[in-house]
Amino acid sequence: MSTRLASMTGFARAAGTLPDGASFVWEIRSVNGRNLETRLRLPNGLDALEPALKDATAKRLRRGNVSATLTVKREERAPRLTPDPAALEQAIKLALDLAARIPGAPPPRAEALLTLPGVLRAEVAEPEEGAEDAKRAIIAAGYAEALAGLEASRRAEGEKLSAILGALLDEIAALCTDAAREAVLQPAAQKARLLEQLAALLDGDRRVPEERLAAEVALLAGKSDVREELDRLGAHLEQARALLASGEAIGRKLDFLTQEFVREANTLCSKSATVALTRIGLDLKAAIERLKEQAANVE
């Protein structure tokens, strides 16, 4: 397997011709899925191929809902007719007996006898086992070709997805920087707000000791300290970029990591003491939600 990032979305098609002149087309597509699930739609008589085709899929893909359809078309040809010996003998005997009983009746005509029901039947060729094996091998090879095309399609989608994820991580990093800058201003803003509230309550009569005021401000600052959340967000960003660089099947890990992003962003918003930081936190949550949606496409 390639080490490039792959999406779980893709489509491919492969066509071919069978020894008996019939043509076939494989169409295979995949969409997001928690695990790998393969559904095959095969014409009657080819069900025996299913286990091997599913095994081939599992060797190339790790996740996604895969659906594959095989269509086989044969040229319409007039069936080859052959006489049924017993029915023909019976028809001749009946026709001759009837002609003998009618004075002056002409002998029965061959073409008239052949039109009687049951005298002629379509010749059905028994399939040879060797020919059937060759047919199944060609169809399996066509599936392998379609599967390789699907994998290439998913890789191509993965390249686009990687760029989108990288841009979203950059956006989240920029918002974290803005949040850190705004968080530094929170203690001063809280102190100013507390002084305003005290002034309104005491009507300008300053009776609260400076030490008590400092203690209250420190308590508020501790409750609204978001440095820990920002540090964890920074660590999550580093881990997410490392996952993207690895290019392996990172879908599950990235999905879990986005949940951690959401948790830290929610906590940051709940601790916000300023309108500006709350606004940044909401923008951060929106960016993380977009990251989560895109991460759901990764294999």
Protein Blocks (a to p, Z undefined) as FASTA:
>chain_A
ZZbdcdfbdcdddddddfkopacdddddddddfbdcddddddehilmmmmmmmmmmmmmp
mbdcdddddddddddddddddddfklmmmmmmmmmmmmmmpghiacddfklmmmpghkac
cddddddfklmmmmmmmmmmmmmmmmmmmmmmmmmmmmmmmmmmmmmmmmmmmmmmmmmm
mmmmmmmmmmmmmmmmmmmmnnopafbdfklmmmmmmmmmmmmpcklmmmmmmmmmmmmm
mmmmnopafklmmmmmmmmmmmmmmmmmmmpcbfklmmmmmmmmmmmmmmmmmmmmpZZ
